[in-house]
Amino acid sequence: MRANQLRLYFSSVAYVLMCALRRLALQGSPWAEAQLATIRLRLLKIAARGAGGDSATHLG
């Protein structure tokens, strides 16, 4: 039962954070009216592109 409550808590916090992002950071942009799933997918794609850059492979 506690695992489900924790999962619900994390989901609720993530939803509130995404709503705040949309309300504060995306205000006035075309993304301000986008669905949360669309914003989440776009952020993941940006993060994947940044993580796959050449800077991560060069150590010296």
mmCIF file of the C-alpha atoms, coordinates in Angstrom:
data_MODEL
# 
_entry.id   MODEL 
# 
loop_
_atom_site.group_PDB 
_atom_site.id 
_atom_site.type_symbol 
_atom_site.label_atom_id 
_atom_site.label_alt_id 
_atom_site.label_comp_id 
_atom_site.label_asym_id 
_atom_site.label_entity_id 
_atom_site.label_seq_id 
_atom_site.pdbx_PDB_ins_code 
_atom_site.Cartn_x 
_atom_site.Cartn_y 
_atom_site.Cartn_z 
_atom_site.occupancy 
_atom_site.B_iso_or_equiv 
_atom_site.pdbx_formal_charge 
_atom_site.auth_seq_id 
_atom_site.auth_comp_id 
_atom_site.auth_asym_id 
_atom_site.auth_atom_id 
_atom_site.pdbx_PDB_model_num 
ATOM 1  C CA . MET A 1 1  ? 0.000  0.000  0.000   1.00 0.00 ? 1  MET A CA 1 
ATOM 2  C CA . ARG A 1 2  ? 2.825  2.425  0.803   1.00 0.00 ? 2  ARG A CA 1 
ATOM 3  C CA . ALA A 1 3  ? 4.453  1.904  -2.576  1.00 0.00 ? 3  ALA A CA 1 
ATOM 4  C CA . ASN A 1 4  ? 1.236  2.956  -4.313  1.00 0.00 ? 4  ASN A CA 1 
ATOM 5  C CA . GLN A 1 5  ? 0.939  6.027  -2.104  1.00 0.00 ? 5  GLN A CA 1 
ATOM 6  C CA . LEU A 1 6  ? 4.524  7.008  -2.871  1.00 0.00 ? 6  LEU A CA 1 
ATOM 7  C CA . ARG A 1 7  ? 3.924  6.517  -6.600  1.00 0.00 ? 7  ARG A CA 1 
ATOM 8  C CA . LEU A 1 8  ? 0.803  8.686  -6.392  1.00 0.00 ? 8  LEU A CA 1 
ATOM 9  C CA . TYR A 1 9  ? 2.755  11.351 -4.498  1.00 0.00 ? 9  TYR A CA 1 
ATOM 10 C CA . PHE A 1 10 ? 5.537  11.423 -7.120  1.00 0.00 ? 10 PHE A CA 1 
ATOM 11 C CA . SER A 1 11 ? 3.001  11.616 -9.935  1.00 0.00 ? 11 SER A CA 1 
ATOM 12 C CA . SER A 1 12 ? 1.214  14.491 -8.222  1.00 0.00 ? 12 SER A CA 1 
ATOM 13 C CA . VAL A 1 13 ? 4.440  16.407 -7.660  1.00 0.00 ? 13 VAL A CA 1 
ATOM 14 C CA . ALA A 1 14 ? 5.478  15.890 -11.284 1.00 0.00 ? 14 ALA A CA 1 
ATOM 15 C CA . TYR A 1 15 ? 2.097  17.135 -12.499 1.00 0.00 ? 15 TYR A CA 1 
ATOM 16 C CA . VAL A 1 16 ? 2.288  20.261 -10.330 1.00 0.00 ? 16 VAL A CA 1 
ATOM 17 C CA . LEU A 1 17 ? 5.843  20.978 -11.516 1.00 0.00 ? 17 LEU A CA 1 
ATOM 18 C CA . MET A 1 18 ? 4.873  20.613 -15.167 1.00 0.00 ? 18 MET A CA 1 
ATOM 19 C CA . CYS A 1 19 ? 1.861  22.902 -14.680 1.00 0.00 ? 19 CYS A CA 1 
ATOM 20 C CA . ALA A 1 20 ? 4.126  25.482 -13.043 1.00 0.00 ? 20 ALA A CA 1 
ATOM 21 C CA . LEU A 1 21 ? 6.597  25.183 -15.923 1.00 0.00 ? 21 LEU A CA 1 
ATOM 22 C CA . ARG A 1 22 ? 3.837  25.740 -18.431 1.00 0.00 ? 22 ARG A CA 1 
ATOM 23 C CA . ARG A 1 23 ? 2.381  28.670 -16.478 1.00 0.00 ? 23 ARG A CA 1 
ATOM 24 C CA . LEU A 1 24 ? 5.661  30.457 -15.682 1.00 0.00 ? 24 LEU A CA 1 
ATOM 25 C CA . ALA A 1 25 ? 8.328  29.518 -18.221 1.00 0.00 ? 25 ALA A CA 1 
ATOM 26 C CA . LEU A 1 26 ? 6.235  28.910 -21.325 1.00 0.00 ? 26 LEU A CA 1 
ATOM 27 C CA . GLN A 1 27 ? 3.890  31.867 -20.931 1.00 0.00 ? 27 GLN A CA 1 
ATOM 28 C CA . GLY A 1 28 ? 3.358  33.653 -24.228 1.00 0.00 ? 28 GLY A CA 1 
ATOM 29 C CA . SER A 1 29 ? 4.911  30.884 -26.333 1.00 0.00 ? 29 SER A CA 1 
ATOM 30 C CA . PRO A 1 30 ? 3.153  28.356 -28.565 1.00 0.00 ? 30 PRO A CA 1 
ATOM 31 C CA . TRP A 1 31 ? 4.026  25.687 -25.979 1.00 0.00 ? 31 TRP A CA 1 
ATOM 32 C CA . ALA A 1 32 ? 1.942  27.413 -23.279 1.00 0.00 ? 32 ALA A CA 1 
ATOM 33 C CA . GLU A 1 33 ? -1.189 25.597 -24.475 1.00 0.00 ? 33 GLU A CA 1 
ATOM 34 C CA . ALA A 1 34 ? 0.504  22.266 -25.249 1.00 0.00 ? 34 ALA A CA 1 
ATOM 35 C CA . GLN A 1 35 ? -0.467 19.130 -23.391 1.00 0.00 ? 35 GLN A CA 1 
ATOM 36 C CA . LEU A 1 36 ? 1.840  18.015 -20.600 1.00 0.00 ? 36 LEU A CA 1 
ATOM 37 C CA . ALA A 1 37 ? 2.756  14.822 -22.436 1.00 0.00 ? 37 ALA A CA 1 
ATOM 38 C CA . THR A 1 38 ? 3.904  16.855 -25.453 1.00 0.00 ? 38 THR A CA 1 
ATOM 39 C CA . ILE A 1 39 ? 6.054  19.136 -23.299 1.00 0.00 ? 39 ILE A CA 1 
ATOM 40 C CA . ARG A 1 40 ? 7.540  16.141 -21.452 1.00 0.00 ? 40 ARG A CA 1 
ATOM 41 C CA . LEU A 1 41 ? 8.409  14.395 -24.728 1.00 0.00 ? 41 LEU A CA 1 
ATOM 42 C CA . ARG A 1 42 ? 10.036 17.534 -26.134 1.00 0.00 ? 42 ARG A CA 1 
ATOM 43 C CA . LEU A 1 43 ? 12.131 17.994 -22.967 1.00 0.00 ? 43 LEU A CA 1 
ATOM 44 C CA . LEU A 1 44 ? 13.257 14.362 -23.130 1.00 0.00 ? 44 LEU A CA 1 
ATOM 45 C CA . LYS A 1 45 ? 14.294 14.772 -26.759 1.00 0.00 ? 45 LYS A CA 1 
ATOM 46 C CA . ILE A 1 46 ? 16.281 17.903 -25.925 1.00 0.00 ? 46 ILE A CA 1 
ATOM 47 C CA . ALA A 1 47 ? 17.983 16.112 -23.016 1.00 0.00 ? 47 ALA A CA 1 
ATOM 48 C CA . ALA A 1 48 ? 18.808 13.099 -25.201 1.00 0.00 ? 48 ALA A CA 1 
ATOM 49 C CA . ARG A 1 49 ? 20.300 15.345 -27.855 1.00 0.00 ? 49 ARG A CA 1 
ATOM 50 C CA . GLY A 1 50 ? 22.435 17.106 -25.232 1.00 0.00 ? 50 GLY A CA 1 
ATOM 51 C CA . ALA A 1 51 ? 23.567 13.862 -23.639 1.00 0.00 ? 51 ALA A CA 1 
ATOM 52 C CA . GLY A 1 52 ? 24.579 12.399 -26.981 1.00 0.00 ? 52 GLY A CA 1 
ATOM 53 C CA . GLY A 1 53 ? 26.920 15.257 -27.884 1.00 0.00 ? 53 GLY A CA 1 
ATOM 54 C CA . ASP A 1 54 ? 30.636 14.973 -28.550 1.00 0.00 ? 54 ASP A CA 1 
ATOM 55 C CA . SER A 1 55 ? 31.530 16.737 -25.322 1.00 0.00 ? 55 SER A CA 1 
ATOM 56 C CA . ALA A 1 56 ? 30.481 13.686 -23.321 1.00 0.00 ? 56 ALA A CA 1 
ATOM 57 C CA . THR A 1 57 ? 32.843 11.388 -25.244 1.00 0.00 ? 57 THR A CA 1 
ATOM 58 C CA . HIS A 1 58 ? 36.015 13.503 -25.040 1.00 0.00 ? 58 HIS A CA 1 
ATOM 59 C CA . LEU A 1 59 ? 37.820 13.143 -21.753 1.00 0.00 ? 59 LEU A CA 1 
ATOM 60 C CA . GLY A 1 60 ? 41.006 15.024 -22.434 1.00 0.00 ? 60 GLY A CA 1 
# 
